[in-house]
């Protein structure tokens, strides 16, 4: 892995190989080795924005990547994705903090999820983003919080009615056992039958056109 990027000098390329080479070798991902190298170099360049010796990107940077690259503009969903992706219990570097940083394996995992065609993997990720309490189900309060963003206007009474109707419709669709909770199992059953319902509480995945643009920018060819 010599002189991977001509915009970096010899020493910086060598430092990249030293820091990230062993990590790349251990990574399990759907990407080819060339694609992993390209993604890792992009990660490295973002990390360099935090200082010449930095090895990690920050959560703030990851949130900006989600917004600018993948157009995840909903603040709550953006924050939830950052929190979910940044967890890396296998990173034992003393300078790493999951409250502040996103490791390279986590960064790669985000791209692997976004470029995956596996419906099961995609819908479990979406539900995990909605389920910020990690309870395995959504209650009415959680659903109301997302639905409140769907309607905007000056007539509060009308907005309240519209939001209430939307919440009732969602529970009638997803709450199959009528216990006032939407479990991951109920959600999955519905989405398998109607995949278009996967992101029923807000956009988590980029549109295909946005993914294609990112694919060409980061050299993901498979």
PABAKE-35775 format. One line per field, with one value per residue: x, y, z of N, C-alpha, C in turn; residue in three letters; residue number from 0. Coordinates in pm, whole numbers, always signed. Each point is the difference from the previous one (the first is absolute). Example, Ala and Ser with C-alpha at 12.3 -4.5 7.8 and 13.67 -1.06 7.14 Angstrom:
2
n.xx (+1319:-35) .
n.yy (-569:+105) .
n.zz (+780:-72) .
ca.xx (-89:+82) .
ca.yy (+119:+119) .
ca.zz (+0:+6) .
c.xx (+90:-77) .
c.yy (+120:+109) .
c.zz (+0:+73) .
aa (ALA:SER) .
i (0:1) .
***
This chain:
222
n.xx (+84:+75:+16:-93:+48:+4:-115:+38:+89:+126:+33:-87:+42:+122:-35:-63:+102:+76:-80:-32:+123:+41:-62:+46:+112:-36:-30:-121:-5:-106:+92:+47:+120:-14:-125:+46:+100:-87:-88:+101:+41:-127:-14:+114:-49:-115:+66:+70:-129:+15:+96:+128:-26:-110:-61:-82:-116:-61:-82:+50:+121:-26:-50:+109:+71:-75:+17:+130:+46:-70:+5:+58:-105:-82:-3:-119:-36:+52:-44:-116:+16:+40:-96:-83:+45:+9:-92:+116:-59:+31:-29:+124:+10:+95:+30:-59:-102:-86:+19:+125:+39:+36:+13:+111:+1:-31:+95:+77:-39:+10:+111:+40:-54:+51:+104:-49:-24:+55:-124:+35:+118:-59:-100:+90:+77:-97:-46:+128:-13:-116:+49:-3:-100:+17:-130:+23:-53:-101:-5:-115:+66:+71:-109:-63:+115:+1:-124:+35:+104:-98:-47:-21:-14:-98:-82:+21:-126:+15:+114:-60:-102:+75:+72:-112:-55:+116:+5:-130:+25:+108:-66:-99:+106:+72:-92:+57:+59:-4:+130:-17:+67:+103:-2:+127:-62:-86:+95:+80:-102:-29:+127:+6:-121:+42:+105:-95:-48:+116:+2:-91:+109:+50:+59:+44:-45:+112:-38:-44:-56:-27:-43:-58:-37:-34:-64:-28:-42:-46:-32:-132:+60:+3) .
n.yy (-119:+19:+125:-21:+112:+51:+30:-121:+50:-38:+93:+81:-39:+10:+116:+28:-51:+72:+106:+12:-31:-15:+117:+48:-57:+50:+105:-30:+8:+53:+87:+30:-54:+19:-45:-99:-11:+11:-81:-81:+26:-12:-109:-43:+42:-57:-108:+22:+21:-104:+3:+31:-17:+57:-96:+92:-26:+116:-7:+119:-45:-107:+82:+73:-112:-37:+123:+16:-119:-31:+130:-46:+76:-103:+99:-40:-24:+115:+56:-61:+31:+122:+5:-50:+74:+101:-84:-9:-100:-30:+127:-40:+77:+33:+40:-120:+82:-100:+81:-9:-127:-18:-129:-43:-107:+94:+77:-108:-27:+131:+1:-103:+63:+116:-75:-49:-114:-41:-36:-119:+12:+43:-89:-91:+50:+11:-119:-38:+68:-57:-120:+125:-68:-62:+23:+16:+113:+50:+98:+37:+23:-110:-65:+53:-23:-114:-39:+59:-59:-87:+76:+104:+104:+91:-90:+26:+38:+56:+56:+31:+36:+67:+46:+27:+45:+64:+35:+27:+60:+56:+22:+43:+55:+50:+47:-111:-1:+125:-6:+86:-105:+54:-132:-37:-100:+82:+88:-102:-54:+122:+24:-124:+31:+111:-30:+58:-83:-40:+114:-62:+16:-10:+76:-125:-58:+21:+90:-84:+111:+21:-126:+15:+120:-48:-98:+93:+78:-110:-18:-8:-104:-73) .
n.zz (+0:-106:+50:+91:+54:-122:+64:+46:+84:-21:+92:-59:-120:+46:+53:-114:-68:+83:-5:-128:-43:+128:+16:-115:+37:+119:-76:+45:-132:-62:+40:-119:-10:-130:+9:+76:-85:-98:+61:+23:-123:-39:+75:-48:-115:+33:+39:-110:-25:+82:-89:-19:+130:-42:+69:+52:-61:+9:+103:+27:-33:+74:+91:-22:+6:+103:+43:-22:+38:+111:+25:+112:-28:+27:+87:+42:-124:-37:+110:-24:-129:+30:+90:-90:-99:+85:+43:+60:+64:-125:-4:+21:-105:+87:-123:-11:-30:+28:+105:-52:-14:-127:+27:-59:+82:+89:-47:-10:+124:+18:-71:+75:+102:-31:-32:+112:-64:+113:-29:+46:-56:-109:+8:+37:-96:-88:+39:-5:-113:-25:+34:+36:+56:-116:-5:-131:+42:-70:+91:+47:+113:-27:-33:+104:+62:-68:+27:+113:-62:-17:+98:-77:+79:-14:-55:+127:-1:-120:+41:+115:-74:-86:+100:+67:-113:-22:+127:-5:-115:+56:+112:-76:-58:+99:+80:-43:+120:-43:+31:-100:-46:-67:-2:+15:+64:+61:+29:+33:+63:+40:+31:+45:+42:+60:-74:-71:+94:-48:-66:+74:+71:-121:-90:-11:-111:-67:-89:-92:-44:+129:+14:-118:+39:+120:-63:-90:+98:+61:-129:+33:-53:+112) .
ca.xx (-84:+94:-42:-140:-59:+109:-12:+71:+141:+44:-13:-142:-44:+57:-75:-130:+21:+33:-116:-124:+23:-43:-146:-60:+22:-91:-140:-92:-93:-35:+77:+128:+113:+19:-106:+32:+110:-53:-81:+90:+73:-94:-7:+129:+7:-87:+68:+107:-58:+3:+139:+89:+22:-130:-30:-145:-90:-89:-144:-50:+34:-87:-131:+9:+7:-136:-84:+49:+18:-117:-120:-80:-11:-76:+102:-12:+43:+144:+65:-19:+91:+135:+15:-6:+116:+127:+33:+101:+62:+127:+107:+62:+96:-29:-42:-133:-117:-120:-83:+53:+62:-49:+117:-2:-96:-136:-18:-21:-129:-104:-5:-47:-145:-65:+9:-54:-130:-65:-115:+2:+102:-41:-114:+44:+72:-99:-73:+92:+12:-123:-7:+114:+10:+50:-92:-52:-135:-30:-126:-73:+76:+106:-61:-50:+114:+36:-113:-20:+77:-59:-99:+42:-102:-34:-121:+43:-106:+4:+123:-20:-90:+72:+101:-71:-48:+115:+43:-97:+17:+124:-22:-90:+77:+116:-25:-81:-67:-79:+42:+42:+143:+41:+123:+84:-58:-117:+53:+64:-106:-66:+93:+24:-113:-3:+130:-8:-35:+117:+38:-131:+12:+99:+101:+126:+88:+1:-62:+94:+79:+103:+95:+80:+96:+103:+71:+102:+97:+89:+57:-61:-36:-66) .
ca.yy (+119:+110:+118:-18:+129:+90:+129:-14:-28:-137:-30:-11:-129:-103:+4:-62:-145:-51:+10:-60:-126:-117:+6:-37:-144:-76:+37:-82:+91:-43:+76:-53:+61:+134:+86:+26:+96:+132:+49:+26:+122:+110:+12:+57:+143:+69:-2:+99:+132:+18:+15:-86:-129:-58:-130:-23:+110:+27:-21:+117:-22:-105:+62:+84:-92:-49:+108:+53:-108:-87:+84:-32:+135:-1:+8:-112:-122:+15:-24:-141:-79:+24:-72:-144:-42:+30:-98:-96:-56:-67:+100:+12:+111:+88:+132:-9:+14:-16:+119:+108:-45:-111:-75:-41:-108:+53:+78:-99:-65:+88:-14:-136:-2:+85:-59:-135:-27:-97:+63:-28:+87:+139:+35:-6:+125:+108:-9:+37:+147:+50:-51:+63:-50:-139:-92:-98:+39:+143:+33:+112:+124:+3:+20:+138:+90:+0:+45:+145:+72:-20:+104:+133:+101:+93:-43:-105:-99:-85:-79:-103:-101:-72:-84:-108:-94:-72:-95:-110:-78:-76:-111:-97:-73:-72:-63:-114:-63:+106:+22:+140:+7:-54:-76:-23:-111:+50:+88:-82:-71:+96:+49:-109:-1:+130:+63:+146:+50:-16:+126:+61:+112:+96:-52:-44:-33:+97:-43:-71:+97:+51:-109:-14:+110:-33:-117:+44:+87:-76:-111:-128:-48:-131) .
ca.zz (+0:-8:-75:-39:-33:-40:+67:+127:-21:+28:+142:+36:-54:+86:+126:-30:-7:+133:+91:-48:-70:+78:+19:-128:-18:+87:-23:-77:-64:-136:-98:-46:+67:-58:+52:+141:+3:-37:+112:+113:-29:+24:+146:+46:-33:+95:+130:-3:+30:+146:+41:-80:+64:+34:-60:+0:-30:+113:-23:-73:-140:-53:-21:-120:-115:-20:-54:-127:-97:-11:+11:+118:+56:+124:+106:+94:-68:-20:+129:+35:-84:+51:+126:-25:-78:+66:+103:-45:+122:-31:-11:+133:-1:+114:-46:-59:+88:-81:+18:-83:-124:-82:-46:-140:-24:+7:-123:-106:+25:-51:-146:-29:+21:-99:-133:+5:-62:+88:+64:+143:+60:-13:+87:+139:+27:+8:+127:+108:+1:+63:+137:+67:+137:-8:+69:-95:-42:+0:+65:-62:+18:-100:-133:-5:-17:-142:-82:+19:-102:-131:-28:+41:-30:+107:+69:+92:+15:-120:+7:+101:-56:-105:+63:+68:-102:-53:+102:+2:-121:+14:+93:-61:-102:+52:+131:-41:+113:+64:+138:+2:-28:-129:+24:-117:-75:-73:-105:-104:-73:-89:-102:-96:-92:-68:+24:-7:+134:+88:+65:+25:+94:-46:-92:+58:-112:-111:-126:-86:-77:+91:+20:-121:-2:+99:-51:-95:+69:+89:-78:+30:-134:+3) .
c.xx (+88:-56:-142:-63:+112:-13:+66:+146:+34:-23:-146:-60:+50:-76:-138:+14:+22:-123:-117:+18:-47:-152:-71:+11:-100:-147:-76:-105:-32:+85:+128:+112:+26:-103:+25:+112:-49:-82:+90:+81:-89:-14:+126:+6:-94:+67:+110:-51:+3:+142:+88:+24:-132:-23:-149:-74:-93:-145:-59:+30:-90:-140:-1:+7:-139:-88:+44:+15:-132:-133:-95:-11:-83:+97:-5:+48:+151:+75:-10:+92:+144:+24:+6:+128:+130:+38:+97:+73:+134:+116:+56:+106:-34:-45:-141:-107:-124:-97:+43:+40:-82:+123:-13:-96:-145:-34:-28:-135:-117:-16:-53:-150:-71:+2:-53:-137:-83:-112:+3:+99:-45:-113:+37:+79:-97:-72:+90:+18:-124:-5:+120:+19:+49:-91:-55:-143:-14:-132:-61:+78:+110:-56:-49:+115:+44:-110:-20:+73:-64:-94:+47:-109:-30:-120:+33:-107:+1:+124:-14:-87:+71:+104:-65:-50:+115:+49:-95:+16:+124:-20:-96:+72:+104:-26:-94:-75:-77:+35:+55:+152:+26:+134:+80:-57:-120:+41:+57:-103:-66:+91:+32:-112:-7:+131:-2:-33:+121:+32:-124:+5:+106:+112:+130:+103:-4:-81:+106:+90:+113:+107:+91:+105:+115:+84:+114:+107:+99:+51:-50:-60:-78:-149) .
c.yy (+124:+112:-15:+129:+99:+139:-3:-33:-143:-38:-19:-128:-115:-6:-63:-152:-60:-4:-86:-134:-122:-3:-46:-150:-83:+24:-105:+92:-52:+65:-74:+71:+142:+98:+34:+102:+141:+60:+37:+128:+123:+25:+69:+150:+81:+6:+105:+142:+29:+13:-100:-138:-72:-131:-25:+123:+18:-33:+117:-16:-107:+54:+88:-85:-53:+105:+40:-108:-73:+71:-48:+128:+8:-10:-120:-130:+3:-34:-147:-90:+14:-80:-151:-48:+13:-98:-105:-57:-67:+98:+27:+110:+97:+140:+1:+14:-10:+116:+114:-44:-106:-70:-35:-117:+47:+79:-94:-67:+86:-15:-138:-10:+79:-62:-144:-8:-96:+67:-21:+92:+146:+34:-10:+126:+115:-4:+41:+151:+63:-35:+51:-49:-145:-99:-107:+27:+152:+21:+123:+130:+13:+29:+143:+97:+8:+61:+150:+82:-7:+113:+133:+99:+84:-43:-120:-108:-97:-89:-115:-113:-84:-96:-119:-105:-83:-106:-120:-89:-89:-120:-103:-87:-92:-74:-119:-65:+99:+19:+140:+16:-59:-69:-12:-112:+46:+90:-81:-74:+92:+42:-109:-6:+127:+75:+152:+63:+3:+127:+81:+117:+102:-66:-30:-27:+109:-55:-65:+96:+57:-105:-16:+110:-29:-117:+42:+85:-79:-128:-137:-53:-130:+14) .
c.zz (+0:-86:-56:-47:-27:+60:+137:-28:+43:+146:+41:-56:+87:+132:-19:+0:+139:+91:-47:-72:+77:+20:-126:-23:+80:-30:-79:-59:-139:-108:-40:+75:-51:+54:+147:+13:-32:+114:+118:-23:+19:+151:+54:-26:+88:+138:+6:+24:+149:+54:-72:+61:+32:-76:-15:-53:+119:-38:-79:-149:-63:-26:-124:-126:-32:-67:-141:-107:-27:+21:+110:+81:+127:+117:+93:-63:-24:+129:+39:-82:+50:+128:-22:-69:+79:+109:-56:+122:-26:-13:+140:+5:+113:-41:-59:+108:-87:+17:-91:-139:-73:-57:-148:-23:+5:-127:-118:+15:-51:-151:-39:+15:-110:-140:-4:-72:+85:+79:+151:+72:-1:+98:+148:+37:+17:+135:+116:+9:+62:+148:+79:+143:+6:+74:-93:-42:+6:+71:-65:+9:-104:-139:-15:-26:-146:-85:+11:-105:-138:-41:+56:-39:+121:+82:+89:+16:-118:+2:+99:-53:-107:+58:+70:-98:-56:+99:+5:-123:+10:+93:-56:-102:+64:+132:-19:+116:+87:+149:+22:-10:-139:+22:-129:-85:-82:-116:-115:-83:-101:-114:-102:-104:-83:+28:-3:+136:+94:+78:+34:+98:-40:-77:+73:-109:-106:-118:-88:-79:+85:+26:-122:-9:+97:-49:-93:+70:+83:-66:+46:-130:+0:+25) .
aa (UNK:UNK:UNK:UNK:UNK:UNK:UNK:UNK:UNK:UNK:UNK:UNK:UNK:UNK:UNK:UNK:UNK:UNK:UNK:UNK:UNK:UNK:UNK:UNK:UNK:UNK:UNK:UNK:UNK:UNK:UNK:UNK:UNK:UNK:UNK:UNK:UNK:UNK:UNK:UNK:UNK:UNK:UNK:UNK:UNK:UNK:UNK:UNK:UNK:UNK:UNK:UNK:UNK:UNK:UNK:UNK:UNK:UNK:UNK:UNK:UNK:UNK:UNK:UNK:UNK:UNK:UNK:UNK:UNK:UNK:UNK:UNK:UNK:UNK:UNK:UNK:UNK:UNK:UNK:UNK:UNK:UNK:UNK:UNK:UNK:UNK:UNK:UNK:UNK:UNK:UNK:UNK:UNK:UNK:UNK:UNK:UNK:UNK:UNK:UNK:UNK:UNK:UNK:UNK:UNK:UNK:UNK:UNK:UNK:UNK:UNK:UNK:UNK:UNK:UNK:UNK:UNK:UNK:UNK:UNK:UNK:UNK:UNK:UNK:UNK:UNK:UNK:UNK:UNK:UNK:UNK:UNK:UNK:UNK:UNK:UNK:UNK:UNK:UNK:UNK:UNK:UNK:UNK:UNK:UNK:UNK:UNK:UNK:UNK:UNK:UNK:UNK:UNK:UNK:UNK:UNK:UNK:UNK:UNK:UNK:UNK:UNK:UNK:UNK:UNK:UNK:UNK:UNK:UNK:UNK:UNK:UNK:UNK:UNK:UNK:UNK:UNK:UNK:UNK:UNK:UNK:UNK:UNK:UNK:UNK:UNK:UNK:UNK:UNK:UNK:UNK:UNK:UNK:UNK:UNK:UNK:UNK:UNK:UNK:UNK:UNK:UNK:UNK:UNK:UNK:UNK:UNK:UNK:UNK:UNK:UNK:UNK:UNK:UNK:UNK:UNK:UNK:UNK:UNK:UNK:UNK:UNK) .
i (0:1:2:3:4:5:6:7:8:9:10:11:12:13:14:15:16:17:18:19:20:21:22:23:24:25:26:27:28:29:30:31:32:33:34:35:36:37:38:39:40:41:42:43:44:45:46:47:48:49:50:51:52:53:54:55:56:57:58:59:60:61:62:63:64:65:66:67:68:69:70:71:72:73:74:75:76:77:78:79:80:81:82:83:84:85:86:87:88:89:90:91:92:93:94:95:96:97:98:99:100:101:102:103:104:105:106:107:108:109:110:111:112:113:114:115:116:117:118:119:120:121:122:123:124:125:126:127:128:129:130:131:132:133:134:135:136:137:138:139:140:141:142:143:144:145:146:147:148:149:150:151:152:153:154:155:156:157:158:159:160:161:162:163:164:165:166:167:168:169:170:171:172:173:174:175:176:177:178:179:180:181:182:183:184:185:186:187:188:189:190:191:192:193:194:195:196:197:198:199:200:201:202:203:204:205:206:207:208:209:210:211:212:213:214:215:216:217:218:219:220:221) .
***
